[in-house]
Amino acid sequence: MIVADRKKIPEIRDMIKNHRRVLLVGCGTCVTVCLAGGEREAGIIGSALRMALRLQNRGDVVVDECTIERQCEDAFIDLLAPRVSDYDAICSLGCGAGVQALAERFPKMPLYPGLNTQFMGILESQGVWTEKCSGCGNCRLGEFAGICPITRCAKRLFNGPCGGSRDGKCEVHPDLGCGWQLIYDRAVNLGILGRFERIVPPHDWSTGLDGAPRKVVREDQCIAGLCSRT
Amino acid sequence: MNDEPVILAFCCHYCAYAAADLAGSMRLQYPGNVRVLRLPCTGKLEVNFVLAAFERGVDGVIVAGCLEGGCHYLEGNLRARRRVERARQLLVEIGLEPERLEMFNLSSAEGTRFAEIATTMVERVKRLGRSPLRPDTKRTEHGIQEIGRQAEAMLAGEKR
């Protein structure tokens, strides 16, 4: 899932300073699960924002909240469309994809992000989320015993740990497990340690973030023809 | 009455609510500024309940739960303490004094302590002054009743 955390109230308050009617739009998918921008959080942020505005003598600014199931899909944004004309700005509590999906759908509406999108990750323990995938577009988890050296090793090394690995911990942070220690331990358990005797060639980064925004196309699913969106 | 602070107390059914009742039975005197709202457990408290109270102009909020280790639902009061801490951080971001919100732990036998808590909070809030978000007392009282109705509806398992 995509993990995000909310921006501070003063930052959101200052972002919307030129607007009189603001709609806070929560998202019912990833950011609900990571407790950043779902229905409950939208209520909390909305209430806090209204109070912060009133304390700045801007109590006349209308801040309403609503939450749609998924901000990154037009079909769900449809449900929001009838309400939008009542407002002069939207503050999205979705991830960066959600904010941009709303921006594409409502070209004349100023859009502001209420969250800081962090990473793709998992729920490590209650209230703790950790990054697990960098979305490099060329997954090689099968070669590394199911642990990603790009995401889990601070230096993105492909051929074993660096000298900063001590007692299974990374030198970057004492709480951070060394990605290569994790790979090694799991490879031992799986009995596949031998595969690390060969040098792993450099990663093909051309599928990653270094080029233009990426696109995945499934032509058999393009019922209405190939999408015209950029 | 307009200058008197209005304080909302979210009280756990198993301790603080009974303690408030006991304080009454014991004929203890405590300021009449505290409005008691019963929760089945402070673990039921959501951050947005607290914000809803402040948004409606309440001057201070008490969250009163069982003694640590004594929660009827094992750890509801411990969760409430974390939520209260988060709500206090939000109050700072909003621009309100976090001292307007405080969590207390007490048992159902501590009627005297409930009276002390009420007195302490009223004095504290009087020092801080009236909430800048309080429109007028009538609307605040109306807002408290609204929160109470929402809480009752939730307890009855109805949708808000």
Chai-1 contact restraints between the chains, C-beta under 6 A:
chainA,res_idxA,chainB,res_idxB,connection_type,confidence,min_distance_angstrom,max_distance_angstrom,comment,restraint_id
A,K8,B,E93,contact,1.0,0.0,6.0,A-B,restraint_1
A,I9,B,E93,contact,1.0,0.0,6.0,A-B,restraint_2
A,I9,B,I94,contact,1.0,0.0,6.0,A-B,restraint_3
A,G43,B,N48,contact,1.0,0.0,6.0,A-B,restraint_4
A,I44,B,V47,contact,1.0,0.0,6.0,A-B,restraint_5
A,I44,B,N48,contact,1.0,0.0,6.0,A-B,restraint_6
A,S47,B,L51,contact,1.0,0.0,6.0,A-B,restraint_7
A,S47,B,E55,contact,1.0,0.0,6.0,A-B,restraint_8
A,A48,B,L90,contact,1.0,0.0,6.0,A-B,restraint_9
A,A48,B,I94,contact,1.0,0.0,6.0,A-B,restraint_10
A,M51,B,E55,contact,1.0,0.0,6.0,A-B,restraint_11
A,M51,B,I94,contact,1.0,0.0,6.0,A-B,restraint_12
A,M51,B,L133,contact,1.0,0.0,6.0,A-B,restraint_13
A,A52,B,I94,contact,1.0,0.0,6.0,A-B,restraint_14
A,A52,B,G95,contact,1.0,0.0,6.0,A-B,restraint_15
A,R54,B,L133,contact,1.0,0.0,6.0,A-B,restraint_16
A,L55,B,G95,contact,1.0,0.0,6.0,A-B,restraint_17
A,L55,B,P132,contact,1.0,0.0,6.0,A-B,restraint_18
